[in-house]
């Protein structure tokens, strides 16, 4: 069976992927992740996932390469990672008590072949307070996350409810990854991710960083 490479340095993806039961190594894709003018959030995540997979696959043509790109979207506006603590506070205030969507593009490359998919999860945030925002931002946790939050954070716990894939919000939709890896010819063991739409919440540890 060909070797599996995760084209990501995300800690959350590195902790989620073992739930599929496959050994893998990590290779940083090193791509420009700038959003293009007039590009919708689903188009952005799909393009970037494909770009990451292609970039690493060119360097490792005998491997199967899995890549993912995730973003938070308010309508057609991409809400990326905060540039600093003040930006994180501003983003979290915008999201508080409202609805948004999380999109992930997932791409698997094997040689010159590519398989891809976009996964969408709807999110309703709870009406957390400014004091809660300040305390959460002070932990530093939101600074490396799209939308400035982690759905799995045990204290801040910003999400009131969601519709769709929980793992998608964490950073890697496992069902999509499983489907695409099977199409690429990998043999996956039976696991708790099978048929997890919905819900996948039971399959994902809540203590991921």
N, C-alpha and C positions, 0 to 999 in steps of 0.2 A: 504494500500500500504506500502511495506517495507520502512524503513528509508534509505535515501541516504547519504553515506559518501564519501567525497573527500579525497583521500589518498595523500594529498599534502599540503605543507605550502606555495606554490608559490602564491604571491599576484596576479599575472596575471591570474592564473587559478581560483582563488577565485572570481575575477571580471568577468571572462568570463562565468563561469558556470551558473550564474543566468539568462543568456540569454535563457536557456532552460526552464525556468519557474518552476523549482523544488526547494523546500526547501532542505537544506543539512547542515551537520556539517563537520568540518575538523578534521582529525586525522593524525598526522605525521607518515609516514610509518617506518622511522628509519632503512634503509637497506644500505648495502655496495654497492655503485654505481661504483665500479672499473670496467673498461672495461677489458674484458678477452683477452688474447693473440689471435691474428688472427680472432677476432670477427668483423664482418662487422657492420657498423652503424645501418642498419635496425634490425639486430639480437640483437644488444645491447639494443636499445630502447624497443624492444618487450620483451626481457628477463626482463629488469628492471621494465617495467610497470606491467608485470605479478607478479614479486616478490613483488612489492609494494602492489598490490591488494591482493595477497595471505596473506601477513603479517598482514594486517589490518583485512581481512575477518576472519582469525583465532581468532582474539580478539572480533569480532562483527559478529558472524555467522548468525544472523537474519537480518542483513542489506544488502543492495546492495552497493558495494564498487567500486568507479571509481578511477582509477589510470592512470597516464600519465608520460612518460619520453620523453624529446625532446633533440635533439642534432643537431649541425651543422656539415656537412661532406664535406671535400675536397677530392673527390674520395672516397677511403676507409679509410681515416684518420678522426677520430673523433676529432673535435675541441671543446673542452669543455669550461668551465668557466675559465677566466684568473685568475692566482694565485695572481697577483698584477697589479699595473698600467702599469708598463713596459711591462708586458706580454700582457695586453690589447692593448697597442700601437702596439706591434709586430703582434698580430693577425689581427687587423684592417688593417695594411699595407699589409698583405698577401691577405686579402679579397678584397681590393680596386680594383674596375674596372673589377673584374673577376666574375666567376660563381661558385656557390656551391649549395648544397642541404640541406634542413632541413627535418629531419625525426622525427616523433613522434610515439611512441608505445602507444596505448590506450588499457586498459584492464578493464573489469568489472567482478567482482566476486560476486556470490550469493551462500552462503554456499559452497559446493564443486564444483559448476559449474563455468566455466570461459569462457568469450567471449573476443576476442581480434582482433586488427587490426593495421596495420602500414600505416601511411599517409606520403606522400612525396610531398614537394614543391620545385620547382626550383627557384633559386634566381640569379639575376644579380645585382651586386652592382654598384653604381655610382663611378666615379673617384674622390672621395673626397681627399682633400689635407692633408699633414702632420699637418698643422696648425689647420684644422678642427678636426683631430683626437685628437690632444693635448687638444683642448678646450672641446671636448666631454668627454674624459677620466677624465679631471679635475672635471667634474660634479659628478663622481662616479657611473653614471648610468650603465656602461658596466661591472662592477666588479662582478655582480651576474648573468650574462647571458651567455649562451652558444654562442660561436662565438663573444662575447664581444660587442654585439649590440642589440638594440631594434628596430624592424622594425617600430614601431609606434612612435619613438621619434620625436617630432615636429620640432626640430631645426636641429639635425644632419641628419635626414631622409636619412639613408644610402642606401636604396634599390631603384634602378632605375626601375626595373620591376620584376614581379614574375609570375610563372605559377602554378596554383593549389590553395591550401587552405591558405588564409591569416591568419586565426585564428591559423592554425598549427604553423606559424612562431611566433606568439605571445606566444604560449605555450600550447594551448588546441584545437585540431581540433574538432569543435563543431558538425559537421555532423557525424563524426565517433562516438563521444560520444553519440549522439542521437540514432544512429542505435543500438549501443551495449546496451544502457539502455532499449530500447524497447525490445530487445531480452531477457533481464533479467526480463522482466515482468512489468516494470514501465510504468505508463500511463502519457504521456507527452502532454501538451496542444499544439495546433497549434501555430507556431511561425515563425519568419522571417528566421530561420536557415534552414527550409525545402527546399530541392533542391538547396543548396547553392554551389554546385560544378559545374562550377565556376560562379560567384565569391562570396566569403563570405565577401568581404571587407565592404559591406554595413551593415553587421550585427554586426561589431565589433567597439566599441568606440575607437577613436584614442588617448584618453587621459589616457590610462592605464599606470600604473607605471612600 
